[in-house]
Amino acid sequence: MNIAFIDSWVQSSAEGSGTAVAINGLHHTLQKHGIRVTRLAPLQPWPRNLTARRLLFNLHLPAILNRLRYDLVVGFDIDGFLWSKRERRTPYLASIKGVLAEESRQERGAVRRLLWSLSRLEGVNARHADGVITTSDYCRRAIRRHYGVAEQRVRLVPEGIDLKRWRRIAREAPRRSDGATILCVARQYPRKHIADLLRAMPLVRAAIPKARAVVVGDGPEHAGLRALAAELRLGDAVNLVGAIPDDDAVARMYHRADIFCLPSVQEGFGIVFLEAMASGLPIVATTAAAIPEVVPHRRAGLLVPPGDVSALAAALIELLRNPDQRAAYGAFGQAHVEAYDWERVADRFLDQVEPFLSPAAAVTS
């Protein structure tokens, strides 16, 4: 089988966050299955403005696809919105990762306006594709609500994780934590609500004086978070380390922590939760969006109401005070995450796309 992935988004994990990780993971796993996957993306980082680059790429995309032949074309998020409206011989699916219309509701100012505008294109992509793939029931409901796509047209394929890699890192970096370290890994957008973690830390420190939070990542909120940490006089209670381009270095940080915390209020899935579970970490997160689908409450971790700083602090204190509870949640998570290994997720992807393929293409898959 010969598949084209249309992907104009940033392809490094440090800048592209979970979307880049997910597309890369599926791409490489399908290739290991003997499926040819061609990544159609801008050849150069020009224009420098990412949105302009993506729109220019999509403007030229129909001419590119008309010259090529694939068994299946998959466009991610807005990518392929012009192609979706064309008469075409090749099956075309839109893969919606985060539902931009939902994400825009959690942002503000220029970012909110940009995401809302791009969501109009994502809606076109979803409505005119032969089918839609998304990652969670939450996203499927949001696609119906915002884009008017019937739920039966939307297929579910969760995000995945390369468990062989994470097991290798566990062997290379055995756990060495101090019983008081909270790790947060995220691209720092307002919807991630990392400020809630910073505001919770004085409450946590009052109960657990050694507690500290290590926050990995960069993004639009990074400068504001640094200012907030200074305003709250958090000192060594919080370490905002910024982006770390080396993915293995980030993975090793999970093995130097005791709890993973991301108080996000909008997640289409949340690959970092898989990473935390693969590392044997209990999770503190919220009941928002798709998070309860990924993180079973009081089994893999504790989920609190979104935006509730007091509840967030209480959950962190509960786990920091109870090493046996942390160990039990961590063990459950390591077993639970097996279902998300990329090998299994790639099989699920192939099962879900098979009805759209010609009989000849399906036989060779």
N, C-alpha and C positions, 0 to 999 in steps of 0.2 A: 504494500500500500504506500502511496505517495501523498503526504499531507503538507499543506502550507499553513504556517502560523503567521498571521499578520500582527506585527507587534512594534509599534513606534515608541513605546514607553522606555524609560531608562532601564538599562539591563543589568546594572550592578546592584547588589543587594543593599549596599550602604546608602545609595541614593534612591533606588526604586522600591525599597521596602519589600513587603510580602508579595506584591504582584510580580516583581522580578524574580524572586525566589521560586514562586509557584510555576511560572512559565518555564524557567530554566529546568526545574525538576522534571516536569512532564516531558519536555523536549528530550532530555537526555535519556529518560527511562524508555520512552517509545523507541528511540534509536537502538537501545540495547535489545529491544524486542524484535529488531530487524525491520522496523518501519522507517521509511525515509521521511524525515521531517525537514522542510526548508523554512528557515526563518526569514521572512520578508520584513526588512526594517530599513530606516534611513541609512544610507551608506556613510554619511558624514554628519558630525554634530553641528549642522548648519540648517537654518538660522540658529543663533545661540539661544533664542527664546524657545523653550521646549514646546509650548503650545503651537507656535507658528510652524515649527519643524514638523510636528505631527500633522497639522492640517495640510501643509504643502505635500508631505508624503502621501496622504490620502487622496489628494487631488490627482496625483500621477498614478495612483495604484490601479485603477481600472485598465489603463493602457498596458501596464505590466502584466496583469493577470490574463488579459486577452491573448497574450503571446505564449502563455505557459499552460501546461496541462497537469492537473492534480486530481486525485480521487476525492479529496475533501479539502475545503478551505475553512480555517477557523480564524475569525477576527476577534481580538481582545478589546473589550470596552468600546471605545469609539472607533477603533480601527476596522475599516471595511464598510463604513456607513454609506459611502457612495456606491461601492460594489454591491451592497445588499439590495439596492433598488434596481439593479440591472437585470435584464434577461440573461440567464447563465445556464450552462450545461453541467457545471460542477456543483455538488451540494455545498451549501454555505451555512455555517453555524456561527452565532455570536456567543462569545464567552464573556459573561459579565461577572467581574470579581467582587466589586464593592458597591455597586449601584450608586452612581454619582449623584443622582437626585437625593438620595438619603444622606450621603456624605456632605452635600452642600448645606443641609439644614443645621449641621453642627459647626459650620465655619462662620466667618464674618468678613465684612468688607470686600475687598477686591477678590480674595480667594473664593468667597461664597459666590460672588457673581460669575467668576470664571467656571467654577464647578457646575453651577446651574446651567450656564450656556453649553458646556460640554455634555451635560446630561441630556439636552435636547438631541444631540447627535447620537448619543448612546441609545436613546429611545428609538430613533429611526433605525439604527442597526438591529435592535432587538425585534422590532415589529416586522421588518422586511426579510429577516433571515429565515431559512427553512426551519430552524429550531434554535433554541437558546440553551446554553449550559451555564449553570451557576453552582455555588459552593454550599449553600445552606437553605433550609426552609425559610429562614428570615429573608434571605435575598430573593427567593422565589416569590414570596408574598409582596415584597417591595417592588419587584419587576412588574407584577400584575397591577399594583396600586398606582405606580408612577408612569408606567409605559403602556399599560393596557394589553399586556400579553397574557393570554390564558395560561393558567398553571399547568395544564396538560401539555403545553408546548415547551415547557421548561424542564430540562433534565438536570438531575443533581449529580455532581462529581465533586467530592470534597477535595481540599488541598492535601498535599502529601508531605512526607519527610523521608529523607534518606537515612534509615535507621542503621545501616552498615557504617556510614560515616560517623554517626553519633556514638556508636559503640566503640569505634576506633578511638575517638577522642576521649571517651571514658577510660579506655585502657591507658592512653598516653597521659591523661591528666586526672589521676584519682582524686576523689573528693577530699578537699581540705578546707573546711569552713569553720567559722568561729561561733556558730549558733546564734548569730545576731545580724546576718547580712541579708538584705532584701535587694533583689536584682530586678531592674526594669529595662527592657530592650524595646525601643520603638522609634519610628520616624516621628518627630515631635510636631504633630498637628494639634490644633485645639481639641478635636474630637477624642484625642487620646487621654485627655484630662490628667496629665502627669502632674499638673499643679495640685491636684487632690492628694497625691502621694506626698508632695512636699509639705502641704498643710497638715497632713496626718502625722508627720514625723515628730513634732513637739509632743504630741500626745503619746506616741509610741515611746519616745525617749524618757518621758516621765515614769513609764512603767518598766522599761527595759533600757537602762542608761547606756549600754554598749551598742544599742541598735543603730544601724546605719543603712542608708539606701545608696546603691550604685546605679546610676541611670546612664544607659548606653544609647547613643543616637544623636542625630542632629535634626534640623528642620526649622520651620518658621517660628516655632515657639521657644527655640533654644535660648535666645538672648533674654526673653521674658522670664524663663525659668531661672536663669542665673540671677536676674534681678530679684525675683521672688525669694530665692534662697538667701540672698543677702538681707532682704527686708525682714525675713523671719529669723535671721541670725542663726542659721542652721549649722554653720561651721562644718565640722567633720561628720555631722549627722547625714549629710548628702554629698555625694561626689558625682557631679555631672561631667562625665568623661568625654562626651562628644561622640562623633562617628568613628568607628573602627573598621577600616576597609578590609581587614583580614578576617574572613568568615570563621576560620578555625580559632582565631584568637577570641572572637566573641563567644564561640561555643565553649571554650575552656572557662570563660567567666561564669557560666552556669554551674560549673563544678566547684566554684569558690563561694557559692551562695547557699542560703538556707531556705529562702522563699522566693518565688517569682511573683511579681505584682504588676499588673497593668490595669488601671481603673478606667479604661476606655468606655465611652458611651455609644460608640458606633463601630462595629466590626462585622464585615461580611463573612469572616471566618476567624482568622487570628492564628497565623502559622507559629507565632512565638509561643503560643500555648502548647503546641505540639513539641516544640523544642524544649520547653520546660519539663513536660512529661517525659520526654526521651531522656532527660538528664536526671530524672528522679526527684524533681522539685515539686513540692506542693504549691498551689496557685492561689493567689488572692486577686479576684477580679470583680466584675459587676454582673448584674442580671440583664444587662442591655443587649439588644440586637442578637447576633448569633452565638454569643459567648456561652449561654447555657447548653447549646447543642454540642459544643466542643469540650467544655469543662463540666463534668457532672458535679453538682453541688454536694458537699460533705462526703465526696468520694475521691475526687482528684484535687479538691481545694474548697475554698469558701467564696461564695458570691454574695455581694452586698448591693443594696440599691445604688444606682448610678448617681454620682454627685454627693453622696452622703459621706463626708469626711470622717465623722465620728464612728460610723459603722466600719469604714475602711480601717481606721486605727484599731478598733476593737478586734477585727479579724486578724490583723497582723500581730497584735499582742497575744491573742489566743494561740496562734501557731508558734510564735517565738517562745512561749512558755511551755509548750508541750512537744518535746522532741519525738515522742512515740507517735503522736498524731501526725507530725510532719512525715515521719517515716512511712506510716500507713498510707497517707495520701500519695506520697511519692511512689510507693510500690504499686498502688492501683493505677496511677498515671502511666507507669512504664508498661503495664499490661494493656491498658486501654489504647495506647498510642500504636500498638501493633497493627490495628485496623487501618492506619493511615500511612503505612509504609508505601513508598512510591510504586513498588511492584504491584501492590493491590489496587492502588488508585489508578494506575495506568490500565489495568484490566477493566476497571469500572468505566473509565473513559471509553475504551474500545467497545464495551457492551452498549454504552449509551449512544454512541455515534453510528453503530452498525445499521440501524433501521434507515439511515439516510444514504447509505452507500449503495452503489450498484452491486448486483450479485457477484460480478467478477472481482470487484475490489474487496468485498467482504470475505471472499474465499481466500484471497492472498494475505489477509491481515493476520 
